[in-house]
Amino acid sequence: MTAWFLERMHGFGSADAIVFDGRTYSYAELLESTAQWQEFLDEKGVRAGQVVALEGPSGIESCAGLLALVARGAIVVPMTPLPDAKRTEFHEIAEVEIAVTVGGAPGKDGKDGGDGHLLRHTGRTADHELYGELRTARTPGLVLFSSGTTGRSKATVLDMTKVLGRYGEARRPLRTLGFLNLDHIGGINTLLHTLSQGGTLVTLADRTPDTVCAAVAAHRIEVLPTTPTFLNMLLISGAHREHDLSSLRLVTYGTEPMPLGVLQRLDAALPGVRLKQTYGLSELGILPTRSRDNDSLWVKLGGEGFDYRIRDGILWIRSDMAMLGYLNAPAPFDDEGYFNTQDAVETDGDYVRILGRKSEIINVAGEKVYPSEVEDVLLEMDLIADATVSGRHSHVTGQVVQATVKLTRPADPREVARRVREHCGARLQPYKVPLLVQVSQDDQHSERFKKIRSAA
């Protein structure tokens, strides 16, 4: 059921497929690496339907290993290198039966240039009912974990045949940066879309503004899929002024709300580059979207295979490639198959604006405060480079607004708090003005470049 994907790749032959660690690999070389993986899996007795964790950096070997496991009909759990405690947690939740640690990339002679792949059997038996559905259907599976910034990570189970079915005929090969890793639905989408089109995926071990901009210049990257948090970091760093970004044609952003001020500054900093808001969830896949304009947060959602409704200001989506369910939580689908995204939205005709997760809304004496709205106002201040807004418990009002800010220059924290309250007081209703202001030198984002908001 998935053989067509590899067959299409065969047709791209000597075209550039993946850039990893400074070296470019053709489609023929990627397929050779995939074949070597298949031999490795044969030797180790890996069978269809087994749950296999694939841990390694998002380079050519991880990509080839993923393709080989999918072709075999395995249920793949892609993972980046993790601390022992987090790896143990993920293995337990996913009921991992086989754990594979990815070795080095092959050398020019086709042999492994690193320490080889390590495979061990965990002794577990994966008997979750969702796995039973995949095995009965004789289809490969994919398990992705949420970022887990507000609690234990949820494990999403997807039918890989449905995932691959979203990628149509090859039309336009583009050179794309693989910003998000293969343990993220955005990283999976970037990989499969790029390879299905005969494009080139450029992978990076280090994702700083300077390394990303240097890669765009060196490899003539045309598409940069990333996050609002990273784009703000890029603008603060000024790295876009230090490198030739003339090849860049499209920047897509998603995973969290985009501050309007950041979007407007990005539009000015990258003239001629199309800026497109994306929307996707591990549970549903990546929806087709169309932004109203480069500097607008309004977006049209949906297309073939997707439908949505808005109930009480919350977005519900139905998707043909929706997950089978969670391994460790109830699945929030209604009787018609619509999924509760928990994203609060507002509408303007056919356009939607994503306000943020319902769980992140701050309730001040019964009044709702959306963190992104306050962050937008804070980022108007030339003193503030970045801001993260969250709720803090209050015995009087239930919650109050707390702002953690990173500064563009040194300043007295008391003076910063005074200026924040003065600026926000002139732009926002009183209950939205941060009562608590903390100055931090640390980046307020996860390894997936999303803001971390923990209500206290």
N, C-alpha and C positions, 0 to 999 in steps of 0.2 A: 504493500500500500504506500510505501515511501520511496520505492526504487526510482520513481520518476524524477525525484529531486537530484539524486546522484547522476542520473542519465543526462539531465540538463547541464549539470556542471561539466560533464565530459565534453559537451559541445563548445565550451569556452577555451579548451586546450591550453595554449601558452599565454593567455591573457593573465595579468596580475590578479591574484586572488587575495592574498594576505601579506601584509607587511608586519613582521615581528622581529623585535630586537635588532632593527636596522637592516634586515635582509628581506627581500621581496620573494615571495613564493608564488608560482603560477598555479592555475587550476589543476594542471597535470600533476604537479608536485603535491598539492593538497590531497588529491585523490590517491596518490601513491601512499601518502602518510595514512590516509583513511584505510587503505588496504592492509598496511602494516598493523594498524590497530585491530583490524578484523582477525588477522592471523594471531595476534597476541591474545585476543579474547577467545579464539578457538583453543589455543594451547591451555588457557586457564579454565576452560569449561564454562564460560559465561553463557547463560541460556536466555532465551526470550522470556519476558515476564519477571525476571529477577530485578530487584531494586538495587541499583548501582550508584554509589556516590562517586562523582568525578571531581576531584579537588586539584586545582592548579590555576596559574595565571591565564588570562584570556588571550593566549597566543595560538600559534598554528596547531600545536599538539592537543590542546584542550578542544579546539574546534574540530579537529579530525577525530578525536576520541568521542566527542558528542555525536558526530555524524555516524560513526561506526556503531555506537550503542543504539541509536535510533533505528538504523538499518537492521539491526539484530532483533529489534522488538523489545528491548529492555526498557525498564522504567528508570529514567535518569534523574539524579539529584545533583545538578551542577553546583559546585561550591568554590569560592575563592579560598586561598590559604587562611585558616582560622585559628584562634587560640584553642587550646585543648578543651576547655570547658564548653565553649560554644559548639565545637565540632561534636562533642559527645551529646549535647542537647539535640542538635539537628539529626544525628544518627538515630537517636532513640525515637524521636517524633516520626521520622520517615521510615522507621523499621528497616534501616539499611542492611542488606544482606552481604553486599560486596563493596569494599572501599578501595578505590583506585586513586593513587597519588600520581599526578602527571610528571613525567621526567622531562629531559631536555629536548629541544628541537632537533630534527635529523640533520646530519651534515650533508655536504654536497654529494657524498657517495650513497646517500639514502639511509645510512646507518644512524643509530641514535647518537646524538652529539652530547648528551647529558648522562645522567646516572640511570636512565631507564625508568620505566613505569613500575610502581610498586602496587601489588594487588594482595589484599588479604580478605579472607572470609570472616565475617563478624560472629557467626554462629546463630544469628537471629533468623527467624522465619517471618517474612512479611505477609501477614494474613488479613490486613485491613480490607473491608468490603469494597472500597474503591479500587484497590488493586485487583480484586476479583473481577470487577467490571472490565478492566483493561484486558485481563488475561482471557476472559470469555470472548471478548471482541477480537482477540489476537492483534492488538494494536499497541505500539510503543507509548510510553507515558513520560510526563515531565512533572517534577516536583519542584516548586519554587517557594522560598520562604519570604514572608514579609520582613520589613526592616526591624520590627519589634521594638521601636523606640518608646512605646507606651505600655509594654508588657511582653509576655512570651510570644515569640514569633509564631504566626499561623503558617501552616503548610498547605499550599494549594496543589491539587492534582489535576493535570490537564491531559487530554487525549492528544498525543502528538500528531496524529493524522489530521485532526481538525486544525491544529496550529499551522501545519504545512499547507493545508488547503487554502489559507488566506493569501498565498503568494502566487500571483497569476503569471502570465507569459512574460518573457524577457522583453523589455522595451528600451530602457535607458540605463546603461551601466554608469555608475558614478563612483568617485573615490570618497569614501566615508570614514570618519574617525570612529573607532569603537570605544566610545567614552564609558558607557555603562557595561559592567561585566556580565558574564554569562549566567550569573545567579540572579539576574534581574530580568523581568519581562522585556524591558527596553533593550537590554543587551542581546537577548535572544532574537528579538525582532530585527535589530540592526544587522546581526549576523545573517539571518535567513533571508531577509529582504535583499541585502547586498549580494549574497551568493546566488540568489534566484535570478538576479538581473545581470549577472556577469560583471559586477562591479568589483572594487578593491576595498578591503577592510584594513585600515591601519590601526594596529593595536599599540597601546602604550603601557609600560610598567608603572610609570609615574604620571599622575594627572595634576600638574600644577599649571597655572596660566601660562608660564613661560614654555614648559615642555609641550603643551597643547598647541600654542601658537607657532612654536618652532617646527612641530610636525606638520602643521597646515602648510607652512612655507616650503619645507623640504620635500614633501610628498604631494604637493599640489592638491590638497584635500578640497573637495567641493561641498561636502555636507558635514555639519557638526551637530550631532544630537547630544544635548546636555541638559543641565538643570538651571533654574533661575539663580540658585545660590552660587553655582560656579560662574555664571555669567557676571554676577555682581563682583565676585573675586577678580575676574579678568579685567573688568573696568577699573577697579581700585588699583590693580597692579600696574596698569598701563602697558601690559605685554603686547597688546594689539598694535601699539605704536612702534614696537621694536622689531617686528617681523613683517614680512611680505604676505599679506592675507588676500592678495588679489584673486587667487583661485577660488575663494570661498563664495558659494552661490546661495546656500541655504543654511540657516541656523534654526534648529527645532528645540523647543524647551517644554518640559513637562515635569511630572512627579510631584509638584507642589505649586501653590499660587505664585505668579510672577508679580513683583512690585511694579506698579505703573511707571514710577520714576526710573527704575532700572531699565525697563523696556524702552523708554523714550531716549535715555542716554545711549543705549546700545544701538538704536536706530540711527542716531547721529554719528556714532563712532564707526559704524560699518555701512557707509552709504553704498547702495546698489545690492546689498545682501538682503534676501528675503527672510523675514522672521516669522516663524510659524509655531503656534501653540499646538501641542499634542495632548492627547488624553488617553490614558491606558491604565489598566490594572492587571495584576497577575491573574485575577479571577476571570477576566473577560477578554484579555488581549488588547491590542492597540486599535482604537477607533479611527476611522477616517475623519479628518478635521479640516476646517478652512477658517483662518483668521480673517476678521473683518478688514484689518489693515495692519501694517507693520507695527504701528505704535498703539494698537488697540488690544484690550484684554477680552473682547467679545469674540466668540468662536462658534461656528456651526459644527455640530456633532452628528455622527452617524453616517450611514451609507449601506451598501449591500452587506447583509449579514448582521446588522446592528439596528437597534431601535431603542428609544428612551422615552421615559415619562418623568414628570416632576410632580411630586406629592409633598405638600406642606413644605415647599422650598427645598426638598431633598431630591437629588438625582437618582433615578432607578434606570438600569440599562439591561436590555436583553441582547444576548450575543450568541451567534451560531457556534462559536468556539469557547463558550463559557466552561469554566472548570466543572469537573464532576463533583467537587466538594472539597472541604478541608479535612485533613487527617485528624485534627485536634480541636475542632470547633464546629458548631452548627453552621450551615450554609444559609445566608440571608436571602434566599430566593422566595418570591411569592408564588402563588398557584399558577401564574401565567409565565413563569420563568424570568421575571424581572429581578435584577440583583440590586439590593440597597447599597449604593456606593458610600453612603454616609457623608457625601459631599453636599454642602449647602450651596445653592446657586440662585442667581436672579436671571430674568429673561428680558429680552428686547426683541420682539418678533421671533424670527427663527434663530436668533443668536442667544448664546448662554454665556454667563460669566461665572467662573468657579470662585467661590468665596473662601472655601477651606473646609476641613473636616468638621463635622458636627461635634466630635469629641474635643476639638480644640477651641470651640466657642467659649468665651468667658462670660459668665453670668454675674453681672453686678446689680444686686438688688432687683432682679427680674429683667434687667436690660441686657440685650445681647451685644457682645463686642467681638468682632472678627479680628484676630491678630493681624492678618495681612493689611487691613485698613489702617491700623495704627502704625505698622511698620512702614507703609507707604509714606506717611506723614513724617516719621522720624528720618527717613532717608532723604527728605528734602533739605535737611540741615547739613551744611558743609562740614560741620564738626564730626558727623557720624558716618563711618564707612559701612557699617552693617548693624542690623538690629534684629533681635528676636523677642517677640512679645508672647507672654503666656499669662495664665491666671494664677493667683496666689490666694490661699484660703483667708477669709476674713470672718470673724465672729459677728460683725455688724451687717455686712452686705453680702455675705456668702462667698464672694470672690472680689478681688481688686486686680487692676491691671499692673503687671510687672514688665519692665523692659530691660533687657540686657543688651548693652551697646558696645561696639568696638569703634574706637576713635580714629580719626585721620591724623591727629596730632595730640601730644600730651596736654592734659587739662585737669584741673582740680575736680574730683568727682562731685563735690557739692555744687560747684558752678555748672557742671554738666547737667545735674538733676534740675537745677533751677531753670536752665535754658530749655531743657526738654519740656518741662511743665509749661513754660511760657509759650513756646512754639506750638505745642499740642493744644494748649488752652485756647489759642486763637483760631485753630483749625478744626477742632473736634468738640463734641458735646462733653460736658464735664465728667461724666461717668466713664468715658473712653480715655481720659488723660492718665498716663502712667502715674500711679501713686508711689511705686517703688522703681528706682532707676539704679542699675548696677553697671559699672564699667568693667569690662573684661578684655584681656589681651588674647584670649583663646578664640578659635573659630567655633561658631555655634552650629556645626553641621556634622552629620554622620559620614561614614566612609562612602556612602552613596550620594554625597553632596546634597543632602536635604536638611532643612532646619530641624533642630531638635528642640521640641517644646515639651517640657515636663511641668505640668501644673502641680503646685505645692499647696 
